[in-house]
């Protein structure tokens, strides 16, 4: 079984640990901790994606947008 928890460090408490113990009972588990990137940081993490997003922002600011009738696709 694989379970991923996304939680702020200051929210870790005894209740959380008890919950993990209850889920996995007497099984051996591995606990890995890594810092998450926020969405903006993730989206800007590669040069190609950053350039694409910068171009998109420039287009929107310049009025280069496309109007889409979403109802047309929901029928």
PyMOL commands that set and color helices and strands:
alter all, ss='L'
color gray80, all
select helices_A, chain A and resi 9-11+14-24+39-43+47-61+70-74
alter helices_A, ss='H'
color red, helices_A
deselect
rebuild
show_as cartoon
